[in-house]
């Protein structure tokens, strides 16, 4: 456990400290100080959420890289508007990766509107930026409340590209229904690098609350799941259960905020 926390959380804190003064230049709603999954800024009369993820290996690009990049924006309470990509590799690899990203973009309705491409005969990689429009207010990873239920929303986004797209579409559709229904989510984060262990540690530390995890978890503790970990009151959780049932979306109670 300590190795995972060190690798995926503690080892990055020096970057936050080095960039912390950048927030003063624009005064973001969520910025370096928040160190959350995405950044939130005012843009005219709108609030935009932005996140960049990668570099992804070709293997992940061929399955679901755009979906993974989008979860950082969606879990904060925003609907993706478009994406940008940056790719490097040889002609064959780039052609295959672009075709895969285009398929994901169409399926998830997140158009790729630009980016950068570098032809090099090296291991192919891809980095993706996703921009979204905030639906209401950003859902931070630092605002869990005492006695909240800790739940996993959605099933792990695993399997073939077709399977991952199907799971992700159910998760995203359910999430937007939850947000548009006015259900109060106190804190949220997608379960990526370091799995549930890293997410528990980071959300607990930021919220200054103890997170008690159940012993009978349905999924591995340290594996990327790419679904959403949320905290909310008992009454709001019951509302979500009903929505998840209607949308055939997995929901798992995995702990409690103390």
DOVEX-921135 format. One record per residue: residue in three letters; z, x negated, y negated of N, C-alpha, C, O in turn. Coordinates in pm, whole numbers, plus 50000, padded with zeros to 5 digits. Each point is the difference from the previous one (the first is absolute). Layout:
BEGIN
ALAZXYZXYZXYZXY;...
//
This chain:
BEGIN
UNK500004991850121500005008249879500004991449874499225002649908;UNK501654987250086500104991549882498684992949971499624998449884;UNK499684997350222498714993349983498975009349936499214995849916;UNK500805016750125499055009749947500275002849853499085000349919;UNK502205001750046500385002549860499644988049915499485001749889;UNK500784986350160499684987949925498504998849976499574996849889;UNK499655005850214498544998249990499345010249908499154996549919;UNK501265016350094499275010549931500655004949871499365007249922;UNK501894989150054500685004849879500534988349916499534997949888;UNK501434994750165500694989849922499094988649956500184994449891;UNK498855002150192499124988749967499105002749881499384990749947;UNK500535021950009499115003649889500745001749867499355001949897;UNK501964997350104500765002949879499704990349886500095003849884;UNK499554983750148499704990249895498775004249920499894996849881;UNK499175010450183498815004649929500385010449896499524999649886;UNK501355009750152500475010149905500664993549880499725003849886;UNK501154986550138500694993249889499024992849908500184999849878;UNK498804994450181499024992349922499155009049909499584995849893;UNK500185016650151499125009249926500765010749921499375008449935;UNK501944991450070500805010949946499725002849853500035011649958;UNK499704978149963499775002049857498675007149970499775004149887;UNK499364997350213498725006649980500165014849962499155005549930;UNK501935000850115500225014249970500045002649851499605010749954;UNK500894979649969500145002049856498665001749929499945005549890;UNK498994989850172498695000549935499405014049999499135002949918;UNK501315005950172499395013350008501035011050018499695011749977;UNK501514985050065501035010250021499625010050106499945012049971;UNK499804983650152499575009450106501105009650039501194997449980;UNK498405013950077500975009450057500654993650123501215001050020;UNK497974992450062500484991650110499234986949994498775000050000;UNK501964988949994499334987149991500694989550084500555003050107;UNK499434984749844500604989050073501505002250020500554996950106;UNK500115008349792501435002350010500345009150118501014998050068;UNK498145011949956500245009450110499674994050136500645003050100;UNK498344988349902499604993050124499795009950113500454998050113;UNK498855012849856499775010850095498664998050069499384989449986;UNK500165020650088498744998850073498784999949909498954995050038;UNK501195010549841498885001149908500504999449856501205000749974;UNK497864998049935500305000049857499595013449940499005005950041;UNK501784999049862499685012549933499954997649850500954994549943;UNK497955009749992499854998349856499465012949938499365008250067;UNK500904993449804499385010949925498604995749961499794988649958;UNK499255020650055498614997249962499475012449932499585009550066;UNK500434990549802499665012149926501075010450024501194997449983;UNK498385014550058500965010650031500295001150150500545010050047;UNK499104979750027500224999850144500954988650038500264990949922;UNK500255009950200500804989350057499274995150125499755007750092;UNK499934979649909499264994250111500894991250086500904993149951;UNK498845007250179500674991450097498964990450056498905004250038;UNK501444983049967499064990050050500694990750097501174996549984;UNK498084999450118500544990550098498864991750057498875004850014;UNK501444982850019499024991250065500604994950129501184996850006;UNK498005002650099500514995950130498984991350073498795001349980;UNK501724989950103499174990650074500544985949979501134998349954;UNK498064991550079498705000950067500135004850144500834995150077;UNK498335014649958499975005350135499044991950087498974995249952;UNK501375003450175499074994050095498885009850028500125012049973;UNK498794983050080498885008750035500445010450102499565011549994;UNK501304984750099500465009350103500615012649938499725011050046;UNK501114987349850500625011749938499005007449911500055012249989;UNK499054980349946498985006449918499155009450085499615010749955;UNK500114985250168499165008150087500725012550051499395008850060;UNK501924991849916500765011850044500465008649883499655011849994;UNK501134982549913500655009149904500524993149874500985004749943;UNK498424984450011500524992749885500105008649874500984999249927;UNK498025009050048500035008549881501145010150008500655002849900;UNK499595002450218501105009550019501334993249971500855005649931;UNK499334982250122501254992749978500214997149852501115001349949;UNK497824994949983500124997149857500365012649921500734999449901;UNK498765012050143500245012649928501425005050017500505007149912;UNK500184989550198501345005350022500974995749892500915007649966;UNK498924980449978500904995349895499925008749875500995001649928;UNK497845004050046499805008849885500475014250032500695006249919;UNK498944998750197500325013850038501495002150015500535010249956;UNK500184980350107501435001750024500815000249871501135004849999;UNK498304990249892500685000549871499755013149927500555002349892;UNK498625006550167499795013249942498705001649924499915008449910;UNK499084983750124498725000649929498855003450095500064997350120;UNK498915008749824498785003150075498964989249967499654998449883;UNK499854994250216499044989449973498745005149929499465010550035;UNK500094981949865498775003149928498834991750052498925005350025;UNK501324981749991498944991150048500614986950045501194997549980;UNK497984994050081500454986950048498994989349959498845002949971;UNK501634984750026499174988249978500274990350113501114999550052;UNK497874992749988500234990450108499534986049961499144998349914;UNK501464991950151499584986149986499874994450141500974999850076;UNK497814995649959499734995750136499474985750002499334995549907;UNK501004997550201499474986750023499664998550147500735004850086;UNK498164988449944499574998050138498504997850005499344999449897;UNK500124999550225498554998250012499295013549993500645010549998;UNK498054989149999499205012149982500315010750104500165011749965;UNK499924984450162500235009650107501385006649987500135012250011;UNK500894979549966501355005349988500125009449880500615010650009;UNK498824985349879500085008249879499305013450020500495010449957;UNK498354989250108499265012450024500815009750085500065011949971;UNK500584982950133500805008450088501245005449929500365011750017;UNK500294979949902501215004449930499665010549895500735009949985;UNK498194988249943499615009749897499665013550063500355010549947;UNK498964989150167499685012650068501265007350045500095012249989;UNK500894980250061501255006050043500765005849881500525011250009;UNK499564981449881500695005049881499345012549945500675009249954;UNK498004991150051499275011749952500335012250085500165011149947;UNK499944987050182500355011050090501415005249970500235012149997;UNK500704978749981501375004049965500035007149865500715009949983;UNK498534985049922499975005849866499515014450003500555008749933;UNK498424993850144499465013650011500995009350070500225011449958;UNK500384983650150500925008350077501255003549921500505011250010;UNK500004979349909501245002149925499755004749857500945002849926;UNK497774998150035499615004249866500614990949892500545004749900;UNK499364982250126500434989849905498814990849976499864989950070;UNK499275013349835498784992149982500284985749958500904997449919;UNK498334993350135500044986049957498954998449892498805001450026;UNK501644995649852499105000149884499644986249948499294998949900;UNK501174990650165499654986649955500854989750070500785003250090;UNK499074984249866500784989350059499344986649982499284997849903;UNK500984993150190499454986549994499714995150141500775002750092;UNK498124990249924499594995350132499654985149993499274995649911;UNK501284996850184499724985750006499514996650140500705002150099;UNK498074992449907499424996050128500454985950035499604990349936;UNK501245008750167500484987150049500105000850152500375010450055;UNK499304978750011500064999750146501424996550044500234989650061;UNK500725019349907501404998050035500555013150059499275009950011;UNK502004990050026500605012050056499895011549900500464998649886;UNK498965012650154499815011149906501325006549960500905001950082;UNK499195001549790501205006449946499605010649897498904999649945;UNK502015009750031499735010649902501315003949930501035001850064;UNK498894999549804501125004849919499555012849931498875001049953;UNK502035008850041499645013249948500995004449893501214999050019;UNK498265006049870500805006049894499735015050000498855004350007;UNK502225003649984499875014649993500665004949872501124996249967;UNK498175012549961500505006149877500155015050025499095006450052;UNK502064999149910500245014250019500625006449877500534993149913;UNK499415020150081500615007549891501295006450049500015006950102;UNK501074990849825501305005350036500005015249994499515005949903;UNK501035000550199500055014650003501115005249910499775009149920;UNK501424985150091501125004049912500704987549949499594994449898;UNK501455001150171500724987849964499944990350116499925004250115;UNK500134982749858499984990550110501245001350087501115001749950;UNK498694997450181501125000450094500344985550034499254993250070;UNK501865002249880500364985950013500654997150136500395009250072;UNK499714978049960500684996150124501464996649975500694995250090;UNK499795007349787501334995649959500945011649964501064997749943;UNK498555014650091500745011649949500535009150110500125012149980;UNK500194982150135500645007850107501385004449955500684992849926;UNK499745018950118501305005549961500915001350121499545001550114;UNK501764997949860500985001150106499835012950079499775010749944;UNK500354988150187499885011150096498565004750019499775010150067;UNK499264982849876498595003050028499704998350148500584991450067;UNK498525016849982499404997650131498914989549982499245000349903;UNK500684990550191498924990150003499025004550108500395001950115;UNK498354999849847499025005350095498704992249994499644994449896;UNK499665005350215498644994850006499045011849998500095009150082;UNK498994990549823498995010549990498694994950054499494989749956;UNK499955017550141498734996150059500174990950120501034993550015;UNK497975006250070499994991150115499444986449961499284998949901;UNK501044990650175499444986849969498475000349996499365006650082;UNK500084986449822498544999749987499494988650088499704989049953;UNK500215013950175499574990450101498755005450072499615011549982;UNK499784979850099498885004250084498654995649944499924990849919;UNK499045015950126498644997249954499835004949856500875006949947;UNK498014989549991499785004849863500005015249995500595005949909;UNK498765000450186499955014750003501395005950011500325009749931;UNK500514984550155501385004950016500824997949874500775008749960;UNK499074979749976500764996949880499615009249884500855004649924;UNK497884998150064499545009149894500605014050023500455006449905;UNK499544998250217500545013350031501495000749965500445009749938;UNK500344980250103501444999849972500264999349850500855007149947;UNK498404984249985500194998249855499665012649922500695003549905;UNK498255003350135499625012349929501085010750013500285007249904;UNK500314993750212501105009550019501194996249913500595008549933;UNK499774978650068501134995349920499785002549852500885005349933;UNK497964990850016499745001349857499965014849958500565003749897;UNK498785004650183499915014349968501395006349997500315007949911;UNK500524988550186501375005350005500814995249880500735007949940;UNK499144979550026500734994149887499655006849869500895003249921;UNK497844999050055499595006549876500495014549995500345005149894;UNK499705001550221500555013650005501484999749965500485008649926;UNK500244981750125501434998449969500204997949851500845006449938;UNK498394984650005500164996949858499655012049912500695002949903;UNK498255003950132499565011549920500895012350021499915009749924;UNK500944989950178500935011150025501294998549920500865008950004;UNK499284980149924501194997949918501214995150077501115000249947;UNK498704995350176501104994750080500444986649941499164991649967;UNK502135006550020500554988149937500204988950102500875000850087;UNK498314988849902500164987950080500764989949915499544996549891;UNK501594998850155500804991049918499484985750000500054993249897;UNK499445002150216499464986450007498964999650110500065007750096;UNK498974983149890498954999050102499414986050002500004992849900;UNK499495003650217499344987050017499175000550127500435006250098;UNK498414987549904499244999750124500514988850089500474989749952;UNK499455012450178500574990650097498924990150041499245002350094;UNK500714986649833498974990050030500654986950042500664999550104;UNK499164989949819500454986650040501494999850035500855003649918;UNK499454992050203501384999350043500535012950059501135000250049;UNK498085010549948500375012550064501225006849938500344997649885;UNK500305010850196501145007849954501144990949953500705003449905;UNK499494985150160501084990949962499894995649855500975000649925;UNK497844995150035499804995549862500155011449901500604998349894;UNK498875013350140500075011649911501455004449981500435002849888;UNK500324997950222501425003649990500754990349910500755004249911;UNK499044983050111500724989949921499685001349852500905000249916;UNK497805000550053499595000149860500435012649927500494999449888;UNK499325012150175500395012649936501525001149984500495005049899;UNK500234990250200501465000349994500514991049888500875004049923;UNK498594983950068500424990549897499695005249861500854999349911;UNK497965006050070499605004949868500775012549960500365001749883;UNK499915007050213500715012549971501514997949990500735008849955;UNK499734979350089501434996950002500765010150086501085004749965;UNK498304998550150500585009350096499884993850141499134991750025;UNK501745012450062499924995750138499095009550078500165012249993;UNK498904982150080499115007950084500464998650145500024988950055;UNK500355022150005500434999950139498855004850088499505011149983;UNK500094980450107498845003050084500455005650135500994995450056;UNK498285014549996500305005650131499694989950110499184991049982;UNK501465010650131499784990750111498745003450080499384991150058;UNK500255021649945498875004350084498725001749918499465011049993;UNK500084978249945498795000849918498765002050087499924994650111;UNK499125013149841498805002850081498954988949994499045000150078;UNK501134990149830499004989649982500654986249989501204999149972;UNK498024990250049500564986549987500534997249860499485005249902;UNK501564986850089500654997249872499204990749909500055001349878;UNK499214989450180499384989549919498485000849994499364990949947;UNK500055019850104498545001250000499525008549883500655009849963;UNK498204986349980499385008249896499665013850057499355001050104;UNK501095009449826499695013750042499025006749906499175008150041;UNK500944988549830499165005449893500215014949974499215006149928;UNK501844999750129500395013449957501044998649888500224988949952;UNK500405021950008500874999649882501475001850039500345009150075;UNK500524982249872501435001850014500515006649873499784994949890;UNK500895016350123500455007649885501495003250014500545000650110;UNK500125001349775501385004950001500055012649913499355000849896;UNK501435008950150500075012949930501205007850050500604996550103;UNK499765014049826501155008150038499705008150126498845001650038;UNK502225003450025499875008350120499145012349974499145003450081;UNK501105003349805499265012349970498514997349980499165007850045;UNK500514981149888498594996549980499354995650131498825002550023;UNK501964991150062499484995750130499585012050084498994999450070;UNK501775011349925499665012050076498685005949951499225005250080;UNK500524994049791498725004849946498844991550052498945005250033;UNK501284981749974498954991050048499705002650147498844999550041;UNK502175003250038499795002950142499015011550017499124999550085;UNK501045010749834499105011650010498574996349964499065004450065;UNK500774987549831498664995849960499374991350108498845001850034;UNK501944988950020499484991150104499555007950123499004996650063;UNK501735013749969499625008450115498665006849974499175000950090;UNK500645003849788498745006849966498814990550001498885003950032;UNK501374983549933498924990349991499924990850122499194990850004;UNK501655011950096500024991950122500254985349969499364991150056;UNK501585006549853500334986449956501374996350055500945007949994;UNK499174980250060501274995450054501064998249893499694995749889;UNK501565007650142501134997849911501184996150087500315007050097;UNK500374981949869501054994750085501214996349915499884991749909;UNK501275014350119501234996349932500524987350067500264999950120;UNK499884989249803500374987150063501284993949942500404989250042;UNK500255017749863501224994349946500575008249888499565011249973;UNK501434983049962500695006749891500434989849895500394988850033;UNK499525015249839500484991649892501495002749982500425011449986;UNK500374977950016501465001349989500454998549853501195000849971;
//
